[in-house]
């Protein structure tokens, strides 16, 4: 019975690390998609209204920085799960 508990404990630890790695991959893909979508939409709206390009560009940079910050924080959390 104790052997089973030891095997389950080791397997659970390995599954947690695999889950953290998969979570990190999903975070990166989601952030890349979001930033790409922001860029595409910003360029499209700049093409439609060139006079407001400065405002759109600054909003795009702020939005991309917020997404990047949140994704970086989540990747750090996943790395801590893997390493600790």
C-alpha positions in Angstrom: 0.0 0.0 0.0 2.8 2.4 0.8 4.4 1.6 -2.5 1.3 2.7 -4.3 1.3 6.0 -2.4 4.9 6.6 -3.3 4.2 6.0 -7.0 1.1 8.2 -6.9 3.1 11.0 -5.2 5.9 10.9 -7.8 3.3 10.7 -10.7 1.4 13.6 -9.2 4.5 15.7 -9.1 5.4 14.9 -12.7 1.8 15.6 -13.8 1.9 19.0 -12.1 5.1 19.9 -13.9 3.6 18.8 -17.3 0.5 20.8 -16.5 2.6 23.9 -15.7 4.5 23.5 -19.0 1.3 23.1 -21.0 -0.2 26.1 -19.2 2.9 28.2 -20.1 2.6 27.2 -23.7 -1.1 28.1 -23.8 -0.3 31.4 -22.2 2.3 32.3 -24.8 0.0 31.3 -27.7 -2.9 33.3 -26.2 -0.7 36.4 -25.7 0.7 36.2 -29.2 -2.7 35.9 -30.7 -4.0 38.8 -28.6 -1.2 41.1 -29.5 -1.4 40.2 -33.1 -5.1 40.9 -33.1 -4.5 44.3 -31.5 -1.9 45.1 -34.1 -4.1 44.1 -37.0 -7.1 46.0 -35.7 -5.0 49.1 -35.0 -3.5 49.1 -38.5 -7.0 48.6 -40.0 -8.4 51.5 -38.0 -5.4 53.7 -38.9 -6.0 53.0 -42.5 -9.6 54.1 -42.2 -8.9 57.2 -40.1 -5.3 58.4 -40.7 -5.8 61.6 -38.7 -6.2 59.6 -35.5 -3.2 57.4 -36.0 -1.3 58.8 -33.0 -4.1 58.0 -30.5 -4.6 54.6 -31.9 -0.9 53.8 -31.9 -0.6 54.8 -28.2 -3.6 52.8 -27.2 -2.2 49.8 -29.1 1.1 50.0 -27.3 -0.5 50.3 -23.9 -2.8 47.3 -24.6 0.0 45.2 -25.9 2.1 46.1 -22.8 -0.7 45.1 -20.5 -1.2 41.7 -22.2 2.6 41.1 -22.2 2.8 41.9 -18.5 0.0 39.6 -17.6 1.4 36.8 -19.7 4.9 37.3 -18.3 3.5 37.1 -14.7 1.7 33.8 -15.6 4.8 32.3 -17.2 6.7 33.1 -14.0 4.1 31.4 -11.9 4.3 28.3 -14.2 8.1 28.4 -14.0 7.9 28.4 -10.2 5.6 25.4 -10.2 8.1 23.5 -12.4 11.2 24.5 -10.4 9.8 24.2 -6.9 
